Amino acid sequence: MFIFAETDLFNPSFNYRNRMEKLIFRFFVIFLLAPFSLLAQPTGVLEAVGATSFCEEGKAEFKIKFTGTAPFGYAYKTEYSDGTGGITYLINFEHQIFLNDPNFDAQGWYHFKVDFNKSAKLSLFKVWDGSMILPWDKYLGAVVTDQSVDISVYKTPAPVIGSYAPACGTSIALNAKPDPMSSTYHWEAAGGTFSNDQIANPVFTSNAQAEGVFPLKFIQQNGVCLSEVTTNVTLQATPKATLSGSKDVCLVSNATYEMDVQANLTGHAPFSYEVTDGGSQPITRSNQSAGNATFKVPATAHLQTYRIAWVTDANGCQAVAADITGQAVVTDLSPTANAGADVAVCAKTAMVSGSHDKGVGSWSFISNAPGAVLDDATVPTAALTAQQYGVSELQWEVNNQGCVHADRVTVFFNEPAGLALIKDQLTVCEGQSVEMDLSLTGKAPWRVDYTDGSQTFSSDINLSPASIALDNKESANYTIQKVTSADGCVGYPDALFPVTVEPLAPANAGADQVLGRAYAVELSASPLDLAGYWEVDNPNVQLSDVNDPLATATRLVVGKNVFRWVTLATVCPSTSDEVVIEVSEYTTYRGFSPNGDGINDFFEIDGINDALNGELTVYDQNGKQVYNKRSYDNRWSGEGLDGHPLPEGIYYYEYRSDHHEALRDYVVLRRHSATSHP
């Protein structure tokens, strides 16, 4: 087999005058013989044999399954990942690929190999077989599609694992630098574990908190290429320390104590460490051996506690906080007594409440209010009762293993603030002064808070009994809310003091009236909220209620009817007022002429303007009703019930209204001009 050259198409010895003639001749022959060469088209199937991925470079093996008539020829195309490539033609005129070719396997696949140093795609491009009439040419082969194999060639990564100084403790932070070409890597180690072996910067921790030298391995993979780098890390154990010691003291002024403490150190000696009680003068000890060491420290403070602040070993490693344990404690046995704050009560019973941190306490009297006693002097909280108001001073003393401390408290028994109304209510006439009289108990002076419901007032009172002036122009209900004495005692009497202000209102019997033919009237006196009664000068006149300012008067007489309204005040002077109701007769006319001349066109009754619910009914001479009008308004013009004009003649009428006697008479209706006659 060989790479076919384009100039050896049919006869290598044929001599063309120029390249153009060669091409023309070639295409002429192809044109004439093409129909015969396409009678049978060979095909091929391409597959890879073995690996298709390589590290740096490799030889890939492929196989082709030909379909057609032997012998066969083929061409493949190589497309590299960097954009280069080409077509390789494998066409053999003298030694074509026959089925007995040693590169065929038992299943009829033809095998061949290709070298690669970069990733590529290899595709079966064309196939030739013995059925082709034309000589084999790269332009006449049967094109093959969709027969390709991808070949991957990977580069070897070059990670950097780094070097590490000895670390204090059993852990060390790592920081490898993987090659950017790949993100697949991991750590391996014996004698320890990683916080995450899939990252570049994990923390390595030795097993069982051991120290020593540990080999580490960082492995990075890029496809089928694998790179491995190693290093050693040294872990040095940190020191450990424990402090112990205790002392009980009863601290007094100018006393000096010391406490023996023991420090136990393990690790790489010599050690340096610091002991402190949190104050400003720590104790530093250097060049110390491993094991127990005993030394003295001052014991001068209440509940003083010493601890080891830090420890450094021969390697310069410092102890971690969790490895520094224990403490040395100075315990002060001196108790602290607290009798509590001074107590002021507005009663004869009070509670005292002492406290202490340790030991046993008891109460005793320094000074005493008359008859004051404790219910139990051995308990911190006790009840103190006095027979009279006054002052008691007590002491709460605590003893703890011979250490004693005492504190005092003063109790004030104050008389409660109280208040009582001397008068529980008050009624005055409008314009009179108002005073609220009080009796107070407790220590003077007092402050009294009270309200009228809309606003709140305060009054300071120096002596009891006392009066508080109220500014009242109308009735009000005062409530005494609180009274406060000079010693702070507060009382809440919630006393109610109603004040009634009676108005000084003169009686008003109402306006005089003139009524036509009335026999009843509704009176209208004021003020309505003030009691009173009516007086009448005519004994025949009757009233619905002599005490009602809006009473109805009946049986009025023609002429003047005089009524007098007299008020009945409780504290204000009585007043009276008169009203005159004058009753007059109706004035009627014997005839009218509704002819539209504007003179005497309507039937009129003088004096009905003040009548209530007046009604006019008209009858003919046979007694038949011919007209009716409720709320008559002096506008009848001679029409009948049907609205048509009535004939001239004499008609009888009746006029009725509330509180008036009925009026009955006759009237003459004429259509021509007539003079009315009363």
Secondary structure, 3 states (H helix, E strand, C coil): CCECCCCCCCCCCCCCCCHHHHHHHHHHHHHHHHHHHCCCCCEEEEEEECCCEEECCEEEEEEEEEECCCCEEEEEEEEECCCCEEEEEECCCCCCECCCCCCECCCCCEEEEEEECCCEEEEEEEEEECCCCCCCCCCCCEECCCCEEEEEEECCCCCECCCCCCEECCEEECCCECCCCCCEEEEEECCEEECCCCCCCCEEEEHHHCCEEEEEEEEEEECCEEEEEEEEEEEECCCEEEEEEEEEECCCCCCCCEEEEEEEEECCCCEEEEEECCCCCCEEEEEECCEEEEEEEECCCCCEEEEEEEEECCCCCECCHHHEEEEEEEEECCCCEECCCCEEECCCEEEEECEECCCEEEEEEEECCCCCEECCCCCCEEEEECCCCEEEEEEEEEEECCEEEEEEEEEEECCCCEEEECCCCEEEECCCCEEEEEEEECCCCEEEEEECCCCEEEEEECCCCEEEEECCCCCEEEEEEEEECCCCCEECCCEEEEEEEECCCCCECCCCEEEECECEEECCCECCCCCEEEEECCCCCEECCCCCCCCEEECCCCEEEEEEEEECCCCCCCCEEEEEEEEECCECCCEECCCCCCCCCCECCECCCCCEEEEEEEECCCCCEEEEEECCCCCECCECCCCCECCCEEEEEEEEEECECCEEEEEEECCCCCCCCC
